Amino acid sequence: MKWKLAEAKNRFSELVNKALLEGPQLVSRRDERVVVISEHDYQHLTGEKPNFIEFLLRGNMDLEGVDFKRDRSLSRKTEL
């Protein structure tokens, strides 16, 4: 939902409730805008992500249906 700053200030509790229940709320002041989000959403966006090695070592990827066979055909000739 979009809010003007004065309205957001007057109805701050409602703004917070909507951010918690409905998702991000956009508040504007002239040409500037901010987004009010829940802490859960914020942590989801900024939380630590595993590096690639940690991601692979977790081993909880669903690889069903992935074909791991290597193509053994000769590579094509190219002119350099």
mmCIF file of the N, C-alpha and C atoms, coordinates in Angstrom:
data_MODEL
# 
_entry.id   MODEL 
# 
loop_
_atom_site.group_PDB 
_atom_site.id 
_atom_site.type_symbol 
_atom_site.label_atom_id 
_atom_site.label_alt_id 
_atom_site.label_comp_id 
_atom_site.label_asym_id 
_atom_site.label_entity_id 
_atom_site.label_seq_id 
_atom_site.pdbx_PDB_ins_code 
_atom_site.Cartn_x 
_atom_site.Cartn_y 
_atom_site.Cartn_z 
_atom_site.occupancy 
_atom_site.B_iso_or_equiv 
_atom_site.pdbx_formal_charge 
_atom_site.auth_seq_id 
_atom_site.auth_comp_id 
_atom_site.auth_asym_id 
_atom_site.auth_atom_id 
_atom_site.pdbx_PDB_model_num 
ATOM 1   N N  . MET A 1 1  ? 0.845  -1.170  0.000   1.00 0.00 ? 1  MET A N  1 
ATOM 2   C CA . MET A 1 1  ? 0.000  0.000   0.000   1.00 0.00 ? 1  MET A CA 1 
ATOM 3   C C  . MET A 1 1  ? 0.886  1.226   0.000   1.00 0.00 ? 1  MET A C  1 
ATOM 4   N N  . LYS A 1 2  ? 0.432  2.293   -0.615  1.00 0.00 ? 2  LYS A N  1 
ATOM 5   C CA . LYS A 1 2  ? 1.170  3.551   -0.676  1.00 0.00 ? 2  LYS A CA 1 
ATOM 6   C C  . LYS A 1 2  ? 0.593  4.530   0.346   1.00 0.00 ? 2  LYS A C  1 
ATOM 7   N N  . TRP A 1 3  ? 1.481  5.194   1.053   1.00 0.00 ? 3  TRP A N  1 
ATOM 8   C CA . TRP A 1 3  ? 1.098  6.153   2.074   1.00 0.00 ? 3  TRP A CA 1 
ATOM 9   C C  . TRP A 1 3  ? 1.804  7.481   1.816   1.00 0.00 ? 3  TRP A C  1 
ATOM 10  N N  . LYS A 1 4  ? 1.127  8.586   2.080   1.00 0.00 ? 4  LYS A N  1 
ATOM 11  C CA . LYS A 1 4  ? 1.792  9.882   2.146   1.00 0.00 ? 4  LYS A CA 1 
ATOM 12  C C  . LYS A 1 4  ? 2.341  10.014  3.559   1.00 0.00 ? 4  LYS A C  1 
ATOM 13  N N  . LEU A 1 5  ? 3.427  10.748  3.721   1.00 0.00 ? 5  LEU A N  1 
ATOM 14  C CA . LEU A 1 5  ? 4.100  10.820  5.009   1.00 0.00 ? 5  LEU A CA 1 
ATOM 15  C C  . LEU A 1 5  ? 3.169  11.274  6.126   1.00 0.00 ? 5  LEU A C  1 
ATOM 16  N N  . ALA A 1 6  ? 2.385  12.317  5.900   1.00 0.00 ? 6  ALA A N  1 
ATOM 17  C CA . ALA A 1 6  ? 1.483  12.824  6.949   1.00 0.00 ? 6  ALA A CA 1 
ATOM 18  C C  . ALA A 1 6  ? 0.485  11.746  7.370   1.00 0.00 ? 6  ALA A C  1 
ATOM 19  N N  . GLU A 1 7  ? -0.057 11.031  6.399   1.00 0.00 ? 7  GLU A N  1 
ATOM 20  C CA . GLU A 1 7  ? -1.012 9.960   6.698   1.00 0.00 ? 7  GLU A CA 1 
ATOM 21  C C  . GLU A 1 7  ? -0.322 8.828   7.469   1.00 0.00 ? 7  GLU A C  1 
ATOM 22  N N  . ALA A 1 8  ? 0.908  8.485   7.065   1.00 0.00 ? 8  ALA A N  1 
ATOM 23  C CA . ALA A 1 8  ? 1.649  7.422   7.748   1.00 0.00 ? 8  ALA A CA 1 
ATOM 24  C C  . ALA A 1 8  ? 1.937  7.809   9.202   1.00 0.00 ? 8  ALA A C  1 
ATOM 25  N N  . LYS A 1 9  ? 2.248  9.084   9.436   1.00 0.00 ? 9  LYS A N  1 
ATOM 26  C CA . LYS A 1 9  ? 2.514  9.540   10.806  1.00 0.00 ? 9  LYS A CA 1 
ATOM 27  C C  . LYS A 1 9  ? 1.252  9.464   11.649  1.00 0.00 ? 9  LYS A C  1 
ATOM 28  N N  . ASN A 1 10 ? 0.126  9.873   11.091  1.00 0.00 ? 10 ASN A N  1 
ATOM 29  C CA . ASN A 1 10 ? -1.137 9.869   11.828  1.00 0.00 ? 10 ASN A CA 1 
ATOM 30  C C  . ASN A 1 10 ? -1.661 8.464   12.087  1.00 0.00 ? 10 ASN A C  1 
ATOM 31  N N  . ARG A 1 11 ? -1.342 7.543   11.213  1.00 0.00 ? 11 ARG A N  1 
ATOM 32  C CA . ARG A 1 11 ? -1.864 6.176   11.331  1.00 0.00 ? 11 ARG A CA 1 
ATOM 33  C C  . ARG A 1 11 ? -0.726 5.170   11.445  1.00 0.00 ? 11 ARG A C  1 
ATOM 34  N N  . PHE A 1 12 ? 0.291  5.528   12.243  1.00 0.00 ? 12 PHE A N  1 
ATOM 35  C CA . PHE A 1 12 ? 1.510  4.729   12.321  1.00 0.00 ? 12 PHE A CA 1 
ATOM 36  C C  . PHE A 1 12 ? 1.244  3.291   12.769  1.00 0.00 ? 12 PHE A C  1 
ATOM 37  N N  . SER A 1 13 ? 0.389  3.109   13.758  1.00 0.00 ? 13 SER A N  1 
ATOM 38  C CA . SER A 1 13 ? 0.082  1.749   14.219  1.00 0.00 ? 13 SER A CA 1 
ATOM 39  C C  . SER A 1 13 ? -0.510 0.907   13.088  1.00 0.00 ? 13 SER A C  1 
ATOM 40  N N  . GLU A 1 14 ? -1.384 1.499   12.316  1.00 0.00 ? 14 GLU A N  1 
ATOM 41  C CA . GLU A 1 14 ? -1.983 0.781   11.187  1.00 0.00 ? 14 GLU A CA 1 
ATOM 42  C C  . GLU A 1 14 ? -0.919 0.471   10.130  1.00 0.00 ? 14 GLU A C  1 
ATOM 43  N N  . LEU A 1 15 ? -0.021 1.417   9.890   1.00 0.00 ? 15 LEU A N  1 
ATOM 44  C CA . LEU A 1 15 ? 1.078  1.207   8.945   1.00 0.00 ? 15 LEU A CA 1 
ATOM 45  C C  . LEU A 1 15 ? 1.922  0.008   9.375   1.00 0.00 ? 15 LEU A C  1 
ATOM 46  N N  . VAL A 1 16 ? 2.282  -0.051  10.650  1.00 0.00 ? 16 VAL A N  1 
ATOM 47  C CA . VAL A 1 16 ? 3.087  -1.158  11.165  1.00 0.00 ? 16 VAL A CA 1 
ATOM 48  C C  . VAL A 1 16 ? 2.322  -2.470  11.054  1.00 0.00 ? 16 VAL A C  1 
ATOM 49  N N  . ASN A 1 17 ? 1.058  -2.480  11.434  1.00 0.00 ? 17 ASN A N  1 
ATOM 50  C CA . ASN A 1 17 ? 0.254  -3.706  11.327  1.00 0.00 ? 17 ASN A CA 1 
ATOM 51  C C  . ASN A 1 17 ? 0.181  -4.204  9.895   1.00 0.00 ? 17 ASN A C  1 
ATOM 52  N N  . LYS A 1 18 ? -0.002 -3.295  8.950   1.00 0.00 ? 18 LYS A N  1 
ATOM 53  C CA . LYS A 1 18 ? -0.082 -3.701  7.545   1.00 0.00 ? 18 LYS A CA 1 
ATOM 54  C C  . LYS A 1 18 ? 1.263  -4.246  7.062   1.00 0.00 ? 18 LYS A C  1 
ATOM 55  N N  . ALA A 1 19 ? 2.360  -3.632  7.517   1.00 0.00 ? 19 ALA A N  1 
ATOM 56  C CA . ALA A 1 19 ? 3.683  -4.137  7.132   1.00 0.00 ? 19 ALA A CA 1 
ATOM 57  C C  . ALA A 1 19 ? 3.892  -5.553  7.661   1.00 0.00 ? 19 ALA A C  1 
ATOM 58  N N  . LEU A 1 20 ? 3.397  -5.812  8.872   1.00 0.00 ? 20 LEU A N  1 
ATOM 59  C CA . LEU A 1 20 ? 3.543  -7.142  9.465   1.00 0.00 ? 20 LEU A CA 1 
ATOM 60  C C  . LEU A 1 20 ? 2.635  -8.178  8.807   1.00 0.00 ? 20 LEU A C  1 
ATOM 61  N N  . LEU A 1 21 ? 1.420  -7.775  8.458   1.00 0.00 ? 21 LEU A N  1 
ATOM 62  C CA . LEU A 1 21 ? 0.428  -8.730  7.957   1.00 0.00 ? 21 LEU A CA 1 
ATOM 63  C C  . LEU A 1 21 ? 0.352  -8.821  6.435   1.00 0.00 ? 21 LEU A C  1 
ATOM 64  N N  . GLU A 1 22 ? 0.547  -7.688  5.763   1.00 0.00 ? 22 GLU A N  1 
ATOM 65  C CA . GLU A 1 22 ? 0.332  -7.652  4.313   1.00 0.00 ? 22 GLU A CA 1 
ATOM 66  C C  . GLU A 1 22 ? 1.611  -7.521  3.496   1.00 0.00 ? 22 GLU A C  1 
ATOM 67  N N  . GLY A 1 23 ? 2.687  -7.102  4.144   1.00 0.00 ? 23 GLY A N  1 
ATOM 68  C CA . GLY A 1 23 ? 3.935  -6.943  3.401   1.00 0.00 ? 23 GLY A CA 1 
ATOM 69  C C  . GLY A 1 23 ? 4.384  -5.500  3.345   1.00 0.00 ? 23 GLY A C  1 
ATOM 70  N N  . PRO A 1 24 ? 5.385  -5.221  2.528   1.00 0.00 ? 24 PRO A N  1 
ATOM 71  C CA . PRO A 1 24 ? 6.002  -3.898  2.471   1.00 0.00 ? 24 PRO A CA 1 
ATOM 72  C C  . PRO A 1 24 ? 4.997  -2.768  2.207   1.00 0.00 ? 24 PRO A C  1 
ATOM 73  N N  . GLN A 1 25 ? 5.243  -1.635  2.879   1.00 0.00 ? 25 GLN A N  1 
ATOM 74  C CA . GLN A 1 25 ? 4.408  -0.443  2.750   1.00 0.00 ? 25 GLN A CA 1 
ATOM 75  C C  . GLN A 1 25 ? 5.288  0.699   2.248   1.00 0.00 ? 25 GLN A C  1 
ATOM 76  N N  . LEU A 1 26 ? 4.844  1.388   1.212   1.00 0.00 ? 26 LEU A N  1 
ATOM 77  C CA . LEU A 1 26 ? 5.599  2.471   0.606   1.00 0.00 ? 26 LEU A CA 1 
ATOM 78  C C  . LEU A 1 26 ? 5.131  3.805   1.186   1.00 0.00 ? 26 LEU A C  1 
ATOM 79  N N  . VAL A 1 27 ? 6.065  4.586   1.738   1.00 0.00 ? 27 VAL A N  1 
ATOM 80  C CA . VAL A 1 27 ? 5.756  5.900   2.308   1.00 0.00 ? 27 VAL A CA 1 
ATOM 81  C C  . VAL A 1 27 ? 6.502  6.934   1.492   1.00 0.00 ? 27 VAL A C  1 
ATOM 82  N N  . SER A 1 28 ? 5.778  7.970   1.025   1.00 0.00 ? 28 SER A N  1 
ATOM 83  C CA . SER A 1 28 ? 6.418  8.984   0.194   1.00 0.00 ? 28 SER A CA 1 
ATOM 84  C C  . SER A 1 28 ? 6.336  10.370  0.821   1.00 0.00 ? 28 SER A C  1 
ATOM 85  N N  . ARG A 1 29 ? 7.399  11.122  0.593   1.00 0.00 ? 29 ARG A N  1 
ATOM 86  C CA . ARG A 1 29 ? 7.473  12.526  0.999   1.00 0.00 ? 29 ARG A CA 1 
ATOM 87  C C  . ARG A 1 29 ? 8.025  13.265  -0.204  1.00 0.00 ? 29 ARG A C  1 
ATOM 88  N N  . ARG A 1 30 ? 7.193  14.038  -0.828  1.00 0.00 ? 30 ARG A N  1 
ATOM 89  C CA . ARG A 1 30 ? 7.532  14.723  -2.084  1.00 0.00 ? 30 ARG A CA 1 
ATOM 90  C C  . ARG A 1 30 ? 8.031  13.695  -3.094  1.00 0.00 ? 30 ARG A C  1 
ATOM 91  N N  . ASP A 1 31 ? 9.286  13.807  -3.509  1.00 0.00 ? 31 ASP A N  1 
ATOM 92  C CA . ASP A 1 31 ? 9.829  12.863  -4.498  1.00 0.00 ? 31 ASP A CA 1 
ATOM 93  C C  . ASP A 1 31 ? 10.655 11.748  -3.867  1.00 0.00 ? 31 ASP A C  1 
ATOM 94  N N  . GLU A 1 32 ? 10.676 11.690  -2.530  1.00 0.00 ? 32 GLU A N  1 
ATOM 95  C CA . GLU A 1 32 ? 11.447 10.660  -1.834  1.00 0.00 ? 32 GLU A CA 1 
ATOM 96  C C  . GLU A 1 32 ? 10.511 9.571   -1.339  1.00 0.00 ? 32 GLU A C  1 
ATOM 97  N N  . ARG A 1 33 ? 11.016 8.335   -1.347  1.00 0.00 ? 33 ARG A N  1 
ATOM 98  C CA . ARG A 1 33 ? 10.197 7.213   -0.887  1.00 0.00 ? 33 ARG A CA 1 
ATOM 99  C C  . ARG A 1 33 ? 11.016 6.307   0.014   1.00 0.00 ? 33 ARG A C  1 
ATOM 100 N N  . VAL A 1 34 ? 10.340 5.721   0.987   1.00 0.00 ? 34 VAL A N  1 
ATOM 101 C CA . VAL A 1 34 ? 10.930 4.682   1.833   1.00 0.00 ? 34 VAL A CA 1 
ATOM 102 C C  . VAL A 1 34 ? 9.956  3.516   1.891   1.00 0.00 ? 34 VAL A C  1 
ATOM 103 N N  . VAL A 1 35 ? 10.485 2.377   2.266   1.00 0.00 ? 35 VAL A N  1 
ATOM 104 C CA . VAL A 1 35 ? 9.658  1.188   2.391   1.00 0.00 ? 35 VAL A CA 1 
ATOM 105 C C  . VAL A 1 35 ? 9.722  0.714   3.841   1.00 0.00 ? 35 VAL A C  1 
ATOM 106 N N  . VAL A 1 36 ? 8.566  0.445   4.423   1.00 0.00 ? 36 VAL A N  1 
ATOM 107 C CA . VAL A 1 36 ? 8.480  -0.101  5.775   1.00 0.00 ? 36 VAL A CA 1 
ATOM 108 C C  . VAL A 1 36 ? 8.193  -1.588  5.625   1.00 0.00 ? 36 VAL A C  1 
ATOM 109 N N  . ILE A 1 37 ? 9.098  -2.416  6.192   1.00 0.00 ? 37 ILE A N  1 
ATOM 110 C CA . ILE A 1 37 ? 8.920  -3.865  6.115   1.00 0.00 ? 37 ILE A CA 1 
ATOM 111 C C  . ILE A 1 37 ? 9.101  -4.475  7.499   1.00 0.00 ? 37 ILE A C  1 
ATOM 112 N N  . SER A 1 38 ? 8.623  -5.694  7.652   1.00 0.00 ? 38 SER A N  1 
ATOM 113 C CA . SER A 1 38 ? 8.771  -6.402  8.920   1.00 0.00 ? 38 SER A CA 1 
ATOM 114 C C  . SER A 1 38 ? 10.224 -6.835  9.112   1.00 0.00 ? 38 SER A C  1 
ATOM 115 N N  . GLU A 1 39 ? 10.592 -7.104  10.353  1.00 0.00 ? 39 GLU A N  1 
ATOM 116 C CA . GLU A 1 39 ? 11.943 -7.573  10.636  1.00 0.00 ? 39 GLU A CA 1 
ATOM 117 C C  . GLU A 1 39 ? 12.202 -8.910  9.938   1.00 0.00 ? 39 GLU A C  1 
ATOM 118 N N  . HIS A 1 40 ? 11.189 -9.764  9.894   1.00 0.00 ? 40 HIS A N  1 
ATOM 119 C CA . HIS A 1 40 ? 11.330 -11.055 9.214   1.00 0.00 ? 40 HIS A CA 1 
ATOM 120 C C  . HIS A 1 40 ? 11.701 -10.854 7.745   1.00 0.00 ? 40 HIS A C  1 
ATOM 121 N N  . ASP A 1 41 ? 10.978 -9.964  7.065   1.00 0.00 ? 41 ASP A N  1 
ATOM 122 C CA . ASP A 1 41 ? 11.286 -9.683  5.657   1.00 0.00 ? 41 ASP A CA 1 
ATOM 123 C C  . ASP A 1 41 ? 12.676 -9.086  5.511   1.00 0.00 ? 41 ASP A C  1 
ATOM 124 N N  . TYR A 1 42 ? 13.051 -8.195  6.424   1.00 0.00 ? 42 TYR A N  1 
ATOM 125 C CA . TYR A 1 42 ? 14.365 -7.568  6.387   1.00 0.00 ? 42 TYR A CA 1 
ATOM 126 C C  . TYR A 1 42 ? 15.469 -8.622  6.543   1.00 0.00 ? 42 TYR A C  1 
ATOM 127 N N  . GLN A 1 43 ? 15.304 -9.518  7.504   1.00 0.00 ? 43 GLN A N  1 
ATOM 128 C CA . GLN A 1 43 ? 16.305 -10.568 7.715   1.00 0.00 ? 43 GLN A CA 1 
ATOM 129 C C  . GLN A 1 43 ? 16.396 -11.480 6.494   1.00 0.00 ? 43 GLN A C  1 
ATOM 130 N N  . HIS A 1 44 ? 15.261 -11.745 5.880   1.00 0.00 ? 44 HIS A N  1 
ATOM 131 C CA . HIS A 1 44 ? 15.249 -12.588 4.680   1.00 0.00 ? 44 HIS A CA 1 
ATOM 132 C C  . HIS A 1 44 ? 16.045 -11.922 3.558   1.00 0.00 ? 44 HIS A C  1 
ATOM 133 N N  . LEU A 1 45 ? 15.925 -10.602 3.435   1.00 0.00 ? 45 LEU A N  1 
ATOM 134 C CA . LEU A 1 45 ? 16.617 -9.876  2.372   1.00 0.00 ? 45 LEU A CA 1 
ATOM 135 C C  . LEU A 1 45 ? 18.101 -9.667  2.650   1.00 0.00 ? 45 LEU A C  1 
ATOM 136 N N  . THR A 1 46 ? 18.469 -9.487  3.913   1.00 0.00 ? 46 THR A N  1 
ATOM 137 C CA . THR A 1 46 ? 19.843 -9.112  4.236   1.00 0.00 ? 46 THR A CA 1 
ATOM 138 C C  . THR A 1 46 ? 20.614 -10.175 4.995   1.00 0.00 ? 46 THR A C  1 
ATOM 139 N N  . GLY A 1 47 ? 19.959 -11.245 5.377   1.00 0.00 ? 47 GLY A N  1 
ATOM 140 C CA . GLY A 1 47 ? 20.621 -12.272 6.178   1.00 0.00 ? 47 GLY A CA 1 
ATOM 141 C C  . GLY A 1 47 ? 21.808 -12.888 5.466   1.00 0.00 ? 47 GLY A C  1 
ATOM 142 N N  . GLU A 1 48 ? 22.658 -13.530 6.245   1.00 0.00 ? 48 GLU A N  1 
ATOM 143 C CA . GLU A 1 48 ? 23.841 -14.158 5.669   1.00 0.00 ? 48 GLU A CA 1 
ATOM 144 C C  . GLU A 1 48 ? 23.439 -15.301 4.750   1.00 0.00 ? 48 GLU A C  1 
ATOM 145 N N  . LYS A 1 49 ? 24.092 -15.341 3.619   1.00 0.00 ? 49 LYS A N  1 
ATOM 146 C CA . LYS A 1 49 ? 23.867 -16.407 2.654   1.00 0.00 ? 49 LYS A CA 1 
ATOM 147 C C  . LYS A 1 49 ? 25.097 -17.317 2.673   1.00 0.00 ? 49 LYS A C  1 
ATOM 148 N N  . PRO A 1 50 ? 24.910 -18.603 2.517   1.00 0.00 ? 50 PRO A N  1 
ATOM 149 C CA . PRO A 1 50 ? 26.078 -19.491 2.494   1.00 0.00 ? 50 PRO A CA 1 
ATOM 150 C C  . PRO A 1 50 ? 26.906 -19.230 1.238   1.00 0.00 ? 50 PRO A C  1 
ATOM 151 N N  . ASN A 1 51 ? 28.227 -19.415 1.350   1.00 0.00 ? 51 ASN A N  1 
ATOM 152 C CA . ASN A 1 51 ? 29.032 -19.310 0.139   1.00 0.00 ? 51 ASN A CA 1 
ATOM 153 C C  . ASN A 1 51 ? 28.800 -20.560 -0.701  1.00 0.00 ? 51 ASN A C  1 
ATOM 154 N N  . PHE A 1 52 ? 29.367 -20.601 -1.879  1.00 0.00 ? 52 PHE A N  1 
ATOM 155 C CA . PHE A 1 52 ? 29.072 -21.681 -2.816  1.00 0.00 ? 52 PHE A CA 1 
ATOM 156 C C  . PHE A 1 52 ? 29.465 -23.050 -2.253  1.00 0.00 ? 52 PHE A C  1 
ATOM 157 N N  . ILE A 1 53 ? 30.609 -23.130 -1.593  1.00 0.00 ? 53 ILE A N  1 
ATOM 158 C CA . ILE A 1 53 ? 31.060 -24.412 -1.035  1.00 0.00 ? 53 ILE A CA 1 
ATOM 159 C C  . ILE A 1 53 ? 30.103 -24.882 0.058   1.00 0.00 ? 53 ILE A C  1 
ATOM 160 N N  . GLU A 1 54 ? 29.695 -23.970 0.948   1.00 0.00 ? 54 GLU A N  1 
ATOM 161 C CA . GLU A 1 54 ? 28.738 -24.333 2.000   1.00 0.00 ? 54 GLU A CA 1 
ATOM 162 C C  . GLU A 1 54 ? 27.418 -24.796 1.387   1.00 0.00 ? 54 GLU A C  1 
ATOM 163 N N  . PHE A 1 55 ? 26.994 -24.126 0.337   1.00 0.00 ? 55 PHE A N  1 
ATOM 164 C CA . PHE A 1 55 ? 25.764 -24.495 -0.356  1.00 0.00 ? 55 PHE A CA 1 
ATOM 165 C C  . PHE A 1 55 ? 25.853 -25.925 -0.886  1.00 0.00 ? 55 PHE A C  1 
ATOM 166 N N  . LEU A 1 56 ? 26.978 -26.261 -1.506  1.00 0.00 ? 56 LEU A N  1 
ATOM 167 C CA . LEU A 1 56 ? 27.143 -27.612 -2.049  1.00 0.00 ? 56 LEU A CA 1 
ATOM 168 C C  . LEU A 1 56 ? 27.255 -28.658 -0.951  1.00 0.00 ? 56 LEU A C  1 
ATOM 169 N N  . LEU A 1 57 ? 27.939 -28.316 0.141   1.00 0.00 ? 57 LEU A N  1 
ATOM 170 C CA . LEU A 1 57 ? 28.143 -29.278 1.216   1.00 0.00 ? 57 LEU A CA 1 
ATOM 171 C C  . LEU A 1 57 ? 26.871 -29.580 2.008   1.00 0.00 ? 57 LEU A C  1 
ATOM 172 N N  . ARG A 1 58 ? 25.899 -28.703 1.950   1.00 0.00 ? 58 ARG A N  1 
ATOM 173 C CA . ARG A 1 58 ? 24.631 -28.975 2.641   1.00 0.00 ? 58 ARG A CA 1 
ATOM 174 C C  . ARG A 1 58 ? 23.974 -30.236 2.111   1.00 0.00 ? 58 ARG A C  1 
ATOM 175 N N  . GLY A 1 59 ? 24.078 -30.442 0.803   1.00 0.00 ? 59 GLY A N  1 
ATOM 176 C CA . GLY A 1 59 ? 23.570 -31.656 0.196   1.00 0.00 ? 59 GLY A CA 1 
ATOM 177 C C  . GLY A 1 59 ? 22.055 -31.783 0.202   1.00 0.00 ? 59 GLY A C  1 
ATOM 178 N N  . ASN A 1 60 ? 21.336 -30.700 0.341   1.00 0.00 ? 60 ASN A N  1 
ATOM 179 C CA . ASN A 1 60 ? 19.875 -30.798 0.363   1.00 0.00 ? 60 ASN A CA 1 
ATOM 180 C C  . ASN A 1 60 ? 19.252 -30.285 -0.929  1.00 0.00 ? 60 ASN A C  1 
ATOM 181 N N  . MET A 1 61 ? 19.975 -30.444 -2.029  1.00 0.00 ? 61 MET A N  1 
ATOM 182 C CA . MET A 1 61 ? 19.454 -30.029 -3.329  1.00 0.00 ? 61 MET A CA 1 
ATOM 183 C C  . MET A 1 61 ? 18.669 -31.181 -3.953  1.00 0.00 ? 61 MET A C  1 
ATOM 184 N N  . ASP A 1 62 ? 17.614 -30.857 -4.637  1.00 0.00 ? 62 ASP A N  1 
ATOM 185 C CA . ASP A 1 62 ? 16.831 -31.866 -5.344  1.00 0.00 ? 62 ASP A CA 1 
ATOM 186 C C  . ASP A 1 62 ? 17.373 -31.955 -6.761  1.00 0.00 ? 62 ASP A C  1 
ATOM 187 N N  . LEU A 1 63 ? 18.104 -33.021 -7.050  1.00 0.00 ? 63 LEU A N  1 
ATOM 188 C CA . LEU A 1 63 ? 18.719 -33.186 -8.360  1.00 0.00 ? 63 LEU A CA 1 
ATOM 189 C C  . LEU A 1 63 ? 18.000 -34.220 -9.215  1.00 0.00 ? 63 LEU A C  1 
ATOM 190 N N  . GLU A 1 64 ? 16.809 -34.580 -8.800  1.00 0.00 ? 64 GLU A N  1 
ATOM 191 C CA . GLU A 1 64 ? 16.038 -35.561 -9.555  1.00 0.00 ? 64 GLU A CA 1 
ATOM 192 C C  . GLU A 1 64 ? 15.734 -35.009 -10.945 1.00 0.00 ? 64 GLU A C  1 
ATOM 193 N N  . GLY A 1 65 ? 16.010 -35.825 -11.949 1.00 0.00 ? 65 GLY A N  1 
ATOM 194 C CA . GLY A 1 65 ? 15.730 -35.427 -13.319 1.00 0.00 ? 65 GLY A CA 1 
ATOM 195 C C  . GLY A 1 65 ? 16.878 -34.693 -13.995 1.00 0.00 ? 65 GLY A C  1 
ATOM 196 N N  . VAL A 1 66 ? 17.978 -34.443 -13.276 1.00 0.00 ? 66 VAL A N  1 
ATOM 197 C CA . VAL A 1 66 ? 19.131 -33.771 -13.878 1.00 0.00 ? 66 VAL A CA 1 
ATOM 198 C C  . VAL A 1 66 ? 19.994 -34.812 -14.556 1.00 0.00 ? 66 VAL A C  1 
ATOM 199 N N  . ASP A 1 67 ? 20.347 -34.567 -15.821 1.00 0.00 ? 67 ASP A N  1 
ATOM 200 C CA . ASP A 1 67 ? 21.167 -35.500 -16.595 1.00 0.00 ? 67 ASP A CA 1 
ATOM 201 C C  . ASP A 1 67 ? 22.630 -35.101 -16.444 1.00 0.00 ? 67 ASP A C  1 
ATOM 202 N N  . PHE A 1 68 ? 23.434 -35.950 -15.785 1.00 0.00 ? 68 PHE A N  1 
ATOM 203 C CA . PHE A 1 68 ? 24.837 -35.652 -15.548 1.00 0.00 ? 68 PHE A CA 1 
ATOM 204 C C  . PHE A 1 68 ? 25.772 -36.331 -16.546 1.00 0.00 ? 68 PHE A C  1 
ATOM 205 N N  . LYS A 1 69 ? 25.220 -36.971 -17.558 1.00 0.00 ? 69 LYS A N  1 
ATOM 206 C CA . LYS A 1 69 ? 26.052 -37.642 -18.551 1.00 0.00 ? 69 LYS A CA 1 
ATOM 207 C C  . LYS A 1 69 ? 26.833 -36.609 -19.347 1.00 0.00 ? 69 LYS A C  1 
ATOM 208 N N  . ARG A 1 70 ? 28.101 -36.918 -19.590 1.00 0.00 ? 70 ARG A N  1 
ATOM 209 C CA . ARG A 1 70 ? 28.955 -36.003 -20.337 1.00 0.00 ? 70 ARG A CA 1 
ATOM 210 C C  . ARG A 1 70 ? 28.803 -36.271 -21.825 1.00 0.00 ? 70 ARG A C  1 
ATOM 211 N N  . ASP A 1 71 ? 28.750 -35.213 -22.605 1.00 0.00 ? 71 ASP A N  1 
ATOM 212 C CA . ASP A 1 71 ? 28.691 -35.338 -24.050 1.00 0.00 ? 71 ASP A CA 1 
ATOM 213 C C  . ASP A 1 71 ? 30.077 -35.723 -24.547 1.00 0.00 ? 71 ASP A C  1 
ATOM 214 N N  . ARG A 1 72 ? 30.216 -36.910 -25.116 1.00 0.00 ? 72 ARG A N  1 
ATOM 215 C CA . ARG A 1 72 ? 31.516 -37.425 -25.547 1.00 0.00 ? 72 ARG A CA 1 
ATOM 216 C C  . ARG A 1 72 ? 31.820 -37.114 -27.011 1.00 0.00 ? 72 ARG A C  1 
ATOM 217 N N  . SER A 1 73 ? 30.977 -36.378 -27.686 1.00 0.00 ? 73 SER A N  1 
ATOM 218 C CA . SER A 1 73 ? 31.233 -36.072 -29.093 1.00 0.00 ? 73 SER A CA 1 
ATOM 219 C C  . SER A 1 73 ? 32.434 -35.131 -29.210 1.00 0.00 ? 73 SER A C  1 
ATOM 220 N N  . LEU A 1 74 ? 33.113 -35.229 -30.356 1.00 0.00 ? 74 LEU A N  1 
ATOM 221 C CA . LEU A 1 74 ? 34.283 -34.382 -30.586 1.00 0.00 ? 74 LEU A CA 1 
ATOM 222 C C  . LEU A 1 74 ? 33.844 -32.931 -30.728 1.00 0.00 ? 74 LEU A C  1 
ATOM 223 N N  . SER A 1 75 ? 34.723 -32.063 -30.302 1.00 0.00 ? 75 SER A N  1 
ATOM 224 C CA . SER A 1 75 ? 34.389 -30.642 -30.430 1.00 0.00 ? 75 SER A CA 1 
ATOM 225 C C  . SER A 1 75 ? 34.516 -30.237 -31.889 1.00 0.00 ? 75 SER A C  1 
ATOM 226 N N  . ARG A 1 76 ? 33.838 -29.202 -32.261 1.00 0.00 ? 76 ARG A N  1 
ATOM 227 C CA . ARG A 1 76 ? 33.873 -28.780 -33.652 1.00 0.00 ? 76 ARG A CA 1 
ATOM 228 C C  . ARG A 1 76 ? 35.146 -27.974 -33.904 1.00 0.00 ? 76 ARG A C  1 
ATOM 229 N N  . LYS A 1 77 ? 35.594 -27.968 -35.151 1.00 0.00 ? 77 LYS A N  1 
ATOM 230 C CA . LYS A 1 77 ? 36.779 -27.239 -35.508 1.00 0.00 ? 77 LYS A CA 1 
ATOM 231 C C  . LYS A 1 77 ? 36.416 -25.779 -35.708 1.00 0.00 ? 77 LYS A C  1 
ATOM 232 N N  . THR A 1 78 ? 37.278 -24.928 -35.220 1.00 0.00 ? 78 THR A N  1 
ATOM 233 C CA . THR A 1 78 ? 37.085 -23.484 -35.419 1.00 0.00 ? 78 THR A CA 1 
ATOM 234 C C  . THR A 1 78 ? 38.356 -22.869 -35.935 1.00 0.00 ? 78 THR A C  1 
ATOM 235 N N  . GLU A 1 79 ? 38.211 -21.827 -36.709 1.00 0.00 ? 79 GLU A N  1 
ATOM 236 C CA . GLU A 1 79 ? 39.390 -21.115 -37.223 1.00 0.00 ? 79 GLU A CA 1 
ATOM 237 C C  . GLU A 1 79 ? 39.633 -19.905 -36.333 1.00 0.00 ? 79 GLU A C  1 
ATOM 238 N N  . LEU A 1 80 ? 40.889 -19.718 -35.994 1.00 0.00 ? 80 LEU A N  1 
ATOM 239 C CA . LEU A 1 80 ? 41.259 -18.570 -35.174 1.00 0.00 ? 80 LEU A CA 1 
ATOM 240 C C  . LEU A 1 80 ? 41.951 -17.526 -35.980 1.00 0.00 ? 80 LEU A C  1 
# 
